Amino acid sequence: MSLISKEEIRPLIPEAEKLLLKPGQSFDPKTVEFIECLDTKDVVACPGSGKTTSLLAKLYILSKFMPFPNNQGICVLTHTNVAINEIKSKLGNAASILLSYPNYVGTIQGFVDKFLATPFYTKYWKFRPQSFNDDHVYQKVFSLLSRGTKIWLDNQHGSIIANLRLYNCFSLRLGINSKAEDFPIKNKQTPTYKNLLKAKKTTINAGFLTYDEAFWLGKMYIDKLPSYKEDISLRFPIVFIDEMQDTYMNQIDLIDEIFNDQVIVQRIGDPNQAIYSSSVHEGCDWESNHDFPRLANSKRFTKQIAKVIKHICVNPEPDLTGNNYPENQLLKPVMILYDDTTIKLVVRRYSELISERKHLWQDEVNNPVYWAVGWTHDNDEITADGREKTSTKSYWDGYNDPRRCSKSVYDSLLNYLVKPNKHDKLGRAKPISDTLFSLFIRVLDIAQVIHLESKRRFTKNSLKKYLEDTDEMFYLKWLEQLAKWTLKIKNHKCSNLECTNRDIVYPACIVEEIKDYIISEWSVFFETPSDVLNDFLNKQLEEIDPITIIDNVYKNNSIDVNVGTVHSVKGQTHTATLFLECFSYGFNGNQLKEFFLKNNEDNSNSGMRKINALKISYVAMSRPTHFLCVAFHKDRFTGDEVAILEEKGWVIDRTY
């Protein structure tokens, strides 16, 4: 197809502004330059620069030129389905065009599954793969292991199954990027090695693969059928990759390989915000070419916030500017200093500072959001010199690690359904799926169904094994159903706007689906009269003991402060944010001190632990629109250094 010119794009920008921006607003010159650009570029965008809105504007304008000749389309790759939701909610009629063939808008994983891994697997195995899902593979491999292998795993290498991969289809490796020679069992003739290899091969041959094995298959497809690269490149002459900083090297390599040089590829992200949940992945694999002017004008936070954070990042942002919000002394960032006896007063003091300032934004912010976040959940250890290794919980005894909070037993279906949706404010899928699992165990308890061999009630592990051994197809279909419900519950993909309970408990439509499944499938499988479940299925919400609820909200007068970790708020926007010093390979204050005091031009050679601390702090401190706070122990800074901080724009607030 012939490329669309700037002259064709430019007249449509006002139309996109009217659709996506507030009345009277317009895109700044750098954003306009990005919207007009249809060349292969790397675009680095600071937090709150309007990157998502700019990309939506570009997609909206491109939709005006669709359909493209010869069934060509655009490809938009992300890490979550947020892009799809944004397109649906903001682009009106253009959404149906962009989300239809021949375009592809979705996750990188979904793209590889659909266009590479599934076609390759189907071509060589002669049937479609069952799933790309780490949990399914783990369960399948484990069920195929001998008793001796399981004992060996329990005693020495419990994490091997999750990382078990094939190398060239003939030997084992740990992780998709490792080598066969690194596998802990060197003798391939041992019964344990043979059992692991057979179990892994059997699982793959049955169509069950891990997420990263999709990239392995994709690479083999391109190697064995080079012409497919040309087919894909003709189908998608324009490719956008959003949140590029979150891509891993195997993803980057495969994307680079699948599209030829004729394809326009724009990679958009911010390496300064590359933080990962996995402790084994410490850096950003994306190396930006920096061949496009950086989008450094943040529309999220104030100039006062921009001033203090622009050098506290791996790649300093000397040109970072805030929005045009009127400057006010009360909105200057605050550093709360505490000592060992006053650490528990920090979050309360933060709420008091908000109370003193909330009048500055209450007329324009309808639902203010306040967060206090640290690097780690909790830590019971002490340092060699007897100091507590501070964590988020160190600042508030009422904080509960959402990953460890125990599940309660309820006598009402709705009580199982209210907990992960309303009270897990981190917006994660796992608490939902875990609670659904507990729900089905509770159904068996009420129906007095026990494990026949052990003569005991079912547990999570015993239920998995029983279902897999008894009827594997039923088990896999049930897992698939749990996954579908989890996604529906998390996103409420219900087209009926009148659907009740949208904000309080699981949507009513999902409640009815689960009820029907329990009656028509679950009860039938376990040969249980469904009428014994009537009270449980139809009973109204019980009063829930507040101690068991994972809300993690610190309340002081009329101020509610959500408390969590930096990872849990990545990508969010807050009205005010407090970054709490924690201990992770050292106290954050010691790791970050020099960056608060100096205006370094490049921090990339600071050592991995300092770089990780920089990334965590930058993600945290770039969340708020109006008010930023940080909290450090008073011993981190001398009197002269406190004076330097004040010169740099910090207000010092002492709790001791």
QUILIN-V569547 format. One record per run of one state. SS is the DSSP state (~ for helix, > for strand, _ for the rest). FROM is the first residue (numbers start at 1). TO is the last residue. If there is no record, write none. Layout:
SS:FROM:TO
SS:FROM:TO
//
This chain:
_:1:5
~:6:10
_:11:12
~:13:20
_:21:28
~:29:36
_:37:40
>:41:45
_:46:50
~:51:63
_:64:68
~:69:71
_:72:72
>:73:78
_:79:81
~:82:90
_:91:92
~:93:98
_:99:103
>:104:107
~:108:125
_:126:130
>:131:132
_:133:133
~:134:143
_:144:146
~:147:155
_:156:159
~:160:163
>:164:167
_:168:170
>:171:174
_:175:179
~:180:182
_:183:190
~:191:205
_:206:207
>:208:209
_:210:210
~:211:224
_:225:226
~:227:235
>:236:241
_:242:243
~:244:246
_:247:248
~:249:258
_:259:263
>:264:269
_:270:270
~:271:273
_:274:294
>:295:295
_:296:296
>:297:297
_:298:302
~:303:309
_:310:320
>:321:321
_:322:328
~:329:331
_:332:333
>:334:338
_:339:342
~:343:360
_:361:369
>:370:374
_:375:381
>:382:382
_:383:387
>:388:388
_:389:391
~:392:395
_:396:412
~:413:423
_:424:429
~:430:446
_:447:450
>:451:451
_:452:455
>:456:456
_:457:459
~:460:470
_:471:471
~:472:491
_:492:507
~:508:525
_:526:529
~:530:538
_:539:545
~:546:548
_:549:552
>:553:556
_:557:558
>:559:565
_:566:566
~:567:569
_:570:573
>:574:580
_:581:582
>:583:583
_:584:586
>:587:587
~:588:597
_:598:607
~:608:621
_:622:623
>:624:633
~:634:636
_:637:638
~:639:647
_:648:650
>:651:654
_:655:656
//
